[in-house]
Amino acid sequence: MAPMSRGLCRSMGIAATAFACGLPVPAEAAEVSVAVAANFTAPMQKIAAGFEQATGHRALLAFGSTGAFQAQIRNGGPFELLLAADRIVPAQLEADGYAVPGTRFTYAIGRLVLWSRNPTLVDDHGEILRSGRFERIAIANPKLAPYGTAGIEVLARMRVLEAVHSKIVHGENIAQTWQFVASGNAQLGFVALSQIQRNGRLVEGSAWVVPETLHEPIRQDAVLLKPGKDKAAARALVDYLRSDAARAVIVGSGYALP
């Protein structure tokens, strides 16, 4: 069956849309509780809207740091699906019996950027880090946020970590890190590319897209958690994340696909 146009899919009812677009047709609309890494806030909001339109199921989204979500899940948090900012936490949860075996997969590969609201502060090669011409640099807490770990790796590989250590301010997650820079509390900071671009263009300021050779790949994994094992809505969202519609949102938000 040839794929239907996006416009035609929108014009149909929920059940018909799901069938025609190759998605499972729900017997009854339900909700799924999802823990989402803060860097994936904007794309996941778009994906959730498309998911509801296509399947009738509703995704209840909570955004925060992957490390904090891990602790909540281990302490009985009500989440049915985790979209993490790394591969380590989902693997640990699976190994320790908190996730459904065999459901873990990479849904996006993140890109790290050094960003400032000042349109002339950040150069195309990140030399501002070596010059030290800034008072504070924001980095997500590396103990909780994989993007923070990547930021520290960049500073270490550029051999400037010791020189700028006293200037680092930690955000609880990548969203708070972005806020530090956006508010001017830090002159620059390591954030996710998806946070500072719209339709492939920089929203404001200046930025350096960090070469992936300067840090370990930010492979972001999703995993179905034990509370979602027998939930149709949770299973449907796992399928939808692999759909062409979701993948288009992911790429358009500044991520690569595995």
N, C-alpha and C positions, 0 to 999 in steps of 0.2 A: 504494500500500500504506500503510495507516494506521500511524503510529509505534507501536512496542511499548512497553509499560510498562517502567520501569527494573528493576522486580523480576523480570519475565519474562526480560529480557535477561540478568540475572545468573544465572538458573537454567539457562541453556543452555550448550552447549559453546562453545569459542572460535570455531571456524569458523562454527557456526550463529549465534552472537551477532553476529559481524561482518556476516554476510549480512543478518540480520534488521534490524540497526540501520543499514544503509546504508553500511557501511564495507567496504573491500576485503578479500577473504579471502586470507590469505597462503598461498602454496604451501608455504612452509617458514618456521618461526619463525626470526627472526634478531635481531641487536642493532644499535642505532644509537647513536653517540657524539654527545652533545649538549653544547654550551657554553651555559650559561644565566646571564643577568645575575643578580647576587646578590639583587636586590630581588624576583625572581620565584621564589625558592626554594620557599616553601611551596605556592603553586598548582601549580608544575611537578611537584612530588612527587606531588600528587594526580592530575594529568593523566597522568603516566607510569604510575601504577597502573591507571588506567582504560584507557589505551592498551594495556597488556599484557593486560588481561582481555579487551578487545574484539578484538584482532588476534593475540595470541600473541607479537608482537614485544616486545623489551625495550629500554627507553631507558636508556643509561648516562649519568648526569648529572654534569656538573662545574659548580660555581658559582663565580663570581668577577666581577671588574670587566670591563666591555665593552672598555675600552682594553687591559687585559692580555690578553684573549682575542684581540684583533686582532693583537697582536704575536706571540702563539703561532701563530695561523693563518698568518701571513705567513712564519713560520719552520718551517713543515711540521708544525704540530700535528695530531693525529689526528682532529680533529672533523669530523663530517659535516653537522651542522646547528648554526646559531647563533641563539640567541634573545637579541638585544641589548637594551640599555636605551635605545637611541636609534635614529634613522633614518640617521645619518651613517655610522657604521661599516659596516653592511651594504651601503650604497650604494657606499662606497669599495672594499670587498672585491669587489663585483660589477664595478665599473669596472676594477679592476686584475687581473681574471681569477682571483680566488680563490673566487668563488661562481658558481653556475649562473645565467646570465641569465634574467630573467623569473620567478624564483622568490621574489623579495622581497615581503613583505607585512606590514602592521601587525597584530600579534596582540593588542595591548593598549595602552591609554593610561593612563599612570601618574599617580597623585596624590601630591603632596608634602605632608608635614605637619611642623610644628614640634612636637616631643614632649619631655616630661619625665616622669620617674617620680614627681616631686612632684605630687600631685593639685591643687595650687593655684597652681603657678608659671606655667603658660602660660594666657593669657586667650583669649577668643574672637576677638580681633582682632590678636594678635601684638604687642601693645604692650610686652611684656616686652623685645622687641628694642630698642625706643627707650629704655626705662628703663635698660637696662644692668645690671639687678640679678641678675647671674650672673657666675661666674668663667670658665667655659669653655662654648663651643658647638661641637658636633661636626658636621662637614660632610664628606661623601665627597670624595676628591681630585678636583677638577674637571677635571684633566688626564686622568683615567681613567674617571670615573663621571659619566654625564649627570645623575644626581640631585644630584651635587655642583655641577655647572654651574648647575642650576636654583636651588639654594640661594644661590649667589653672586649670581645675578640678582635674587633676592628682596631680599637685603640692599642691593644697589645701587639698586633701584627704590624701596626704603623710605628711601634716603639714610642708612643707618646702617653701611655697609660699612667706612668708615674708622674709625668709632668702636669697632667690635667686632673689627677685624682682629686685634689682639693676643690676643684671647680664642679664636680659632678653632683647633681641633685637627682634623687631617685623618685620616679613616679611609681605608684602602686601597680599600675599596668600601663599598657601603651596608650590608652585613652587619656589617662591623667598626664602622661609624659607629653602628649600633643598639647594638652591644655597649658602646661607650663610654658611651652614655646609660644603658643598662640596668644597668651596673655602678656608675654614679655617678661615673665619671671625668670626665664632662661633665654639667653640670646640665640641659642641653637640647641638642637637635640636630635637623637636618633629616633625616628618614627617609621611607620609603615608607609610605603608608597601609596597605598589605597587611601590613606588619610588626607593626602595633600593634593590629589589630582581629581579632576572631573573630566570624563570623556577623553582621557589620555593627555590632558594638559594641566600644568601646574596652576593651582588656584591663586596663590600669592606667594611673595617672598622669593627665596633662592634655595636651591637644593642640589645635592650631589647624590646620585643613585650609586650606592656603594657596590663596587665590583664583588661578585659572589666569591672570588678567590680570597677575599679578606675575612670571610667567616664561613662557618659550616652552613650548608643549605638549610633554609627555614622551611622544612617540609611539614605541612600542617595536616594532621590526621584526625579523622572522625571515627567514633566507635559507638556502637549501640550498647547502652548500659543495661544491667540486669532488670531494672524496673520497666524497661521498654521491650523486653524480649517478646512478649505476646501481644504487644500493642500494634494494631493495624496502622495507626497514624505514624508511629515511630518508624516502622518498616517502610511506609510510603515515603517518608521524608528522606530516608537513606537512598531509596531509588531515585527520588527527584534530584538529589544533589549530584547524581551522575547523568542527569538529562542534559540535552543540548541547551535548553533554556537556562538552566542553572550555570552551566559551564560558560555560557556567553556572558553572564553577569560577572562571574569570577575573573575572566580574562579582561573584561572591560573595566574592572576595578583595580587593575594594576598587579594582578597575580599571574603566575604561570601555572600551567596544568602539568600533572605528572606524565 
